[in-house]
Amino acid sequence: MAGRTTVDWGRFVNLLAFIALTLLGIILLLGHVLSGSIVGSMHTIAQVLAYVVVAVYALFWAIDRRRNTASLVIHLIIWAVAITLIVVFMILR
């Protein structure tokens, strides 16, 4: 019988960061050679992945700041406002 596997979120976020960085490098290379909507779409996807990685790391950092409940709530509110602004400005771009 197979045991339960646990998700190692740190390794997952590190993999996501590696993929985002690799995509950004490839897109910057392709941007000099090619131009078009495909490169623009890939660039947007790579940016979103990079924002997700930063957002997840920032959330883990905010949760680690739980010296007391008020501090945790303030950090989570600031995190939520920042994420909302990023999403709104990505959509409006």
C-alpha positions as CSV (number, residue, x, y, z in Angstrom):
1,M,0.0,0.0,0.0
2,A,1.4,3.3,-1.0
3,G,2.0,5.9,1.7
4,R,0.6,9.4,1.6
5,T,2.8,11.8,-0.2
6,T,3.1,15.3,1.2
7,V,3.6,18.4,-0.9
8,D,6.8,20.2,-0.3
9,W,5.7,23.7,-1.0
10,G,9.2,25.1,-0.8
11,R,10.4,22.8,-3.5
12,F,7.4,23.5,-5.7
13,V,7.9,27.3,-5.4
14,N,11.6,26.8,-6.2
15,L,10.7,24.8,-9.3
16,L,8.2,27.5,-10.3
17,A,10.9,30.2,-9.9
18,F,13.3,28.2,-12.1
19,I,10.6,27.8,-14.8
20,A,9.7,31.5,-14.7
21,L,13.4,32.5,-14.9
22,T,14.1,30.1,-17.8
23,L,11.0,31.4,-19.7
24,L,12.0,35.0,-19.2
25,G,15.5,34.2,-20.5
26,I,14.2,32.4,-23.5
27,I,11.6,35.1,-24.2
28,L,14.3,37.8,-24.0
29,L,16.4,35.9,-26.5
30,L,13.4,35.3,-28.8
31,G,12.4,39.0,-28.5
32,H,15.7,40.0,-30.2
33,V,15.3,37.4,-32.9
34,L,11.6,37.4,-33.5
35,S,8.7,39.7,-33.0
36,G,5.1,39.0,-32.8
37,S,2.1,38.2,-30.6
38,I,3.5,34.7,-29.6
39,V,6.6,36.3,-28.0
40,G,4.3,38.9,-26.3
41,S,2.0,36.2,-25.0
42,M,4.9,34.1,-23.7
43,H,6.3,37.2,-22.0
44,T,3.0,37.8,-20.2
45,I,2.9,34.2,-19.0
46,A,6.5,34.4,-17.7
47,Q,5.7,37.7,-15.9
48,V,2.6,36.1,-14.3
49,L,4.7,33.1,-13.1
50,A,7.4,35.5,-11.7
51,Y,4.7,37.4,-9.8
52,V,3.2,34.2,-8.5
53,V,6.6,33.1,-7.1
54,V,7.2,36.5,-5.4
55,A,3.6,36.5,-4.0
56,V,4.0,33.0,-2.5
57,Y,7.3,33.8,-1.0
58,A,5.9,37.0,0.4
59,L,2.9,35.2,1.9
60,F,5.2,32.7,3.6
61,W,7.2,35.6,5.0
62,A,4.1,37.4,6.2
63,I,2.9,34.2,7.9
64,D,6.2,33.8,9.7
65,R,5.8,37.3,11.2
66,R,3.2,36.0,13.6
67,R,4.6,37.5,16.7
68,N,1.1,38.3,17.7
69,T,-2.3,38.3,16.0
70,A,-2.4,42.0,15.2
71,S,1.0,41.8,13.4
72,L,-0.1,38.8,11.4
73,V,-3.3,40.5,10.3
74,I,-1.5,43.7,9.3
75,H,1.0,41.8,7.3
76,L,-1.7,39.8,5.6
77,I,-3.7,42.9,4.8
78,I,-0.7,44.6,3.2
79,W,0.0,41.4,1.2
80,A,-3.6,41.2,0.0
81,V,-3.6,44.9,-1.1
82,A,-0.3,44.4,-3.0
83,I,-1.6,41.3,-4.7
84,T,-4.8,43.1,-5.6
85,L,-2.9,46.0,-7.1
86,I,-0.7,43.7,-9.1
87,V,-3.7,41.8,-10.6
88,V,-5.6,45.0,-11.4
89,F,-2.6,46.6,-13.1
90,M,-1.8,43.4,-15.0
91,I,-5.4,43.4,-16.3
92,L,-5.5,47.1,-17.2
93,R,-2.2,46.9,-19.0
